[in-house]
């Protein structure tokens, strides 16, 4: 089981995401380090456990209110051993290709950002990417075809349940089970609701390759020994070129 810390960036700070209500997000309060500076937060997380992957949601870019490209470049330079996944809500194919050309992290392609499945397919083909199958309280977000057809999925797929992010409600086991049944060997990652070690064990038994986590890392529900055991047991397969 790979555990992937999540950084939600807004206004130059790491914020506490809750239920996808982005306008209500506030600077994070972490038991690991004072303040909400991205560099300090990542350093503290790596002091907690030897994470290999970091997920960044650039909320300013997603909301079309600027970007954190300079911050993300700084994190890439400071933590060269981390594979960094970045969700910018990017839909521009040329921009995605430019980012791929300069190795600016693995692009997370979120279904919520697209209304047209053909544009989404082109985005996935623009460079190294992870697909996020997004869901809100009402259900699936984005083109129905991307949810229905596993043949359109890349090797790594996130099942993102925004209504469970930061809510302490537990992972969306029903939806994960449904996606895993159709994944045809692809790696499936759970996002939203992971609370503690028992959730990690349950998701491992389910066949999930990894989990995205934030709140449980910062408030101590997932501690260093638990995380180190999970990470030591996981096997990382590089993405296809």
Secondary structure as the mmCIF struct_conf table of DSSP 4:
data_model
#
loop_
_struct_conf.conf_type_id
_struct_conf.id
_struct_conf.beg_label_comp_id
_struct_conf.beg_label_asym_id
_struct_conf.beg_label_seq_id
_struct_conf.end_label_comp_id
_struct_conf.end_label_asym_id
_struct_conf.end_label_seq_id
STRN STRN1 UNK A 2 UNK A 10
TURN_TY1_P TURN_TY1_P1 UNK A 11 UNK A 12
STRN STRN2 UNK A 13 UNK A 16
TURN_TY1_P TURN_TY1_P2 UNK A 19 UNK A 20
HELX_RH_3T_P HELX_RH_3T_P1 UNK A 22 UNK A 24
STRN STRN3 UNK A 26 UNK A 27
BEND BEND1 UNK A 31 UNK A 35
HELX_RH_AL_P HELX_RH_AL_P1 UNK A 38 UNK A 48
BEND BEND2 UNK A 49 UNK A 49
STRN STRN4 UNK A 53 UNK A 58
HELX_RH_AL_P HELX_RH_AL_P2 UNK A 59 UNK A 62
TURN_TY1_P TURN_TY1_P3 UNK A 63 UNK A 64
BEND BEND3 UNK A 65 UNK A 65
HELX_RH_AL_P HELX_RH_AL_P3 UNK A 69 UNK A 78
TURN_TY1_P TURN_TY1_P4 UNK A 80 UNK A 81
BEND BEND4 UNK A 82 UNK A 82
STRN STRN5 UNK A 83 UNK A 87
HELX_RH_AL_P HELX_RH_AL_P4 UNK A 93 UNK A 101
TURN_TY1_P TURN_TY1_P5 UNK A 102 UNK A 103
STRN STRN6 UNK A 106 UNK A 110
HELX_RH_3T_P HELX_RH_3T_P2 UNK A 111 UNK A 113
BEND BEND5 UNK A 115 UNK A 115
HELX_RH_AL_P HELX_RH_AL_P5 UNK A 117 UNK A 124
TURN_TY1_P TURN_TY1_P6 UNK A 125 UNK A 126
BEND BEND6 UNK A 127 UNK A 128
STRN STRN7 UNK A 129 UNK A 136
TURN_TY1_P TURN_TY1_P7 UNK A 137 UNK A 138
STRN STRN8 UNK A 139 UNK A 140
BEND BEND7 UNK A 142 UNK A 142
HELX_RH_AL_P HELX_RH_AL_P6 UNK A 144 UNK A 148
HELX_RH_3T_P HELX_RH_3T_P3 UNK A 150 UNK A 152
BEND BEND8 UNK A 155 UNK A 155
STRN STRN9 UNK A 156 UNK A 161
HELX_RH_3T_P HELX_RH_3T_P4 UNK A 162 UNK A 164
TURN_TY1_P TURN_TY1_P8 UNK A 165 UNK A 167
HELX_RH_AL_P HELX_RH_AL_P7 UNK A 173 UNK A 182
BEND BEND9 UNK A 183 UNK A 183
TURN_TY1_P TURN_TY1_P9 UNK A 184 UNK A 185
STRN STRN10 UNK A 187 UNK A 191
BEND BEND10 UNK A 192 UNK A 192
BEND BEND11 UNK A 196 UNK A 196
HELX_RH_AL_P HELX_RH_AL_P8 UNK A 197 UNK A 206
TURN_TY1_P TURN_TY1_P10 UNK A 207 UNK A 207
STRN STRN11 UNK A 210 UNK A 213
BEND BEND12 UNK A 214 UNK A 214
HELX_RH_AL_P HELX_RH_AL_P9 UNK A 215 UNK A 218
BEND BEND13 UNK A 219 UNK A 222
HELX_RH_AL_P HELX_RH_AL_P10 UNK A 224 UNK A 233
HELX_LH_PP_P HELX_LH_PP_P1 UNK A 238 UNK A 240
#
